[in-house]
């Protein structure tokens, strides 16, 4: 295998790894929304108005489970993964929803 082919293979692996991690971030966001009784697509549209439908979000939504079957996802976790992938606008919308929740206890 030539150096050029080897480099392309490494680049392809890095891109695929990033894509898988990004899908995991989308899944964390989507499952958090389900757990909170929120519509992930609605929050996404609030953060990114005018953008086309996010096909990856739609695909990942199929992997979510009902709230009763899911483990809890802490607010800090969803905010952290959104920020880690540069989804600051979406993190802001999520943060606003967290702040607007009725206080427990």
Order of alpha helices (4+ residues) and beta strands (2+ residues): alpha-alpha-alpha-alpha-alpha
